[in-house]
Amino acid sequence: LAASGPLSRAELVEALSVATWGGLTKAERLREACEDRGIPIARLEGLEQAAQVLEQVQKLEAKSTSELKNEYRKRGFAPSHNPPKRDLIQSLTDALLWDAMP
């Protein structure tokens, strides 16, 4: 486990459980979910900020294409006539990352 300071009791219990029964720690699951979505954890200020960005991206993924187009417009972008949902999500994710980076 790579930590920036002493581990809390809950983190130690989690690490012991993972070591005993296998699986991933909460931090490892977060890293994996961020990697799957192209969220560069190393470029953010820490795991807490990465978790916040991931949550925002997951909310985007749950929206309809029309809701994503509205989000796109709110940011001042002009979507093409019929952009694919994945393109809208990627562009909005890029904007979230830009906002989050120090």
C-alpha positions in Angstrom: 0.0 0.0 0.0 1.3 3.4 -0.9 0.1 6.0 1.5 1.0 9.6 2.1 0.8 9.2 5.9 -0.1 6.8 8.7 -3.0 4.5 7.8 -6.2 4.8 9.8 -7.7 1.9 11.7 -10.3 1.3 8.9 -7.5 1.3 6.2 -5.5 -1.2 8.3 -8.5 -3.5 8.7 -9.3 -3.2 5.0 -5.7 -4.1 4.1 -5.7 -7.1 6.5 -9.0 -8.3 4.9 -7.7 -8.0 1.4 -4.5 -9.8 2.3 -6.5 -12.6 4.0 -9.3 -13.1 1.5 -8.1 -11.4 -1.6 -9.6 -8.6 -3.7 -8.7 -5.0 -4.0 -8.5 -2.2 -1.5 -10.7 0.9 -1.8 -7.7 2.8 -3.2 -6.9 0.1 -5.7 -10.6 0.0 -6.9 -10.5 3.8 -7.2 -7.2 3.6 -9.2 -8.7 0.9 -11.5 -11.9 2.8 -12.1 -10.0 6.0 -12.9 -7.6 4.2 -15.3 -10.6 2.7 -17.1 -12.0 6.2 -17.7 -8.7 7.8 -18.5 -8.5 9.9 -15.3 -4.8 10.6 -14.6 -4.6 10.2 -10.8 -1.0 11.2 -10.8 -1.8 14.6 -12.3 -4.5 15.4 -9.6 -3.9 16.5 -6.0 -4.6 13.1 -4.5 -7.0 10.2 -4.3 -9.8 12.3 -2.7 -9.8 14.6 -5.7 -9.6 11.6 -8.1 -12.7 10.2 -6.3 -14.6 13.5 -6.8 -13.7 13.6 -10.5 -14.7 9.9 -10.9 -18.0 10.6 -9.3 -18.7 13.5 -11.7 -17.7 11.3 -14.7 -20.1 8.6 -13.5 -22.9 11.1 -13.3 -22.1 12.1 -16.8 -22.2 8.5 -18.0 -25.7 8.1 -16.4 -27.1 11.1 -18.4 -29.0 10.9 -21.7 -27.5 12.4 -24.8 -29.8 15.4 -24.7 -28.7 16.1 -21.1 -25.1 15.8 -22.1 -25.7 18.3 -24.9 -27.1 20.7 -22.4 -24.0 20.2 -20.1 -21.9 20.8 -23.2 -23.7 24.0 -24.0 -23.4 25.2 -20.4 -19.7 25.0 -20.7 -19.8 27.2 -23.8 -19.1 24.4 -26.3 -21.1 24.0 -29.5 -22.0 20.3 -30.1 -22.1 19.0 -33.7 -25.5 18.0 -35.1 -25.6 14.4 -33.7 -22.5 13.7 -31.7 -22.2 10.2 -30.2 -22.8 10.0 -26.5 -19.3 8.7 -25.8 -17.8 11.8 -27.6 -19.8 14.1 -25.4 -18.8 12.2 -22.3 -15.1 12.3 -23.3 -15.2 16.0 -24.0 -16.9 16.8 -20.8 -14.5 14.5 -18.9 -11.6 16.4 -20.4 -13.2 19.7 -19.2 -13.7 18.3 -15.7 -10.0 17.2 -15.6 -8.8 20.6 -16.9 -10.8 22.2 -14.1 -9.4 19.8 -11.4 -5.8 19.9 -12.3 -3.6 22.2 -10.2 
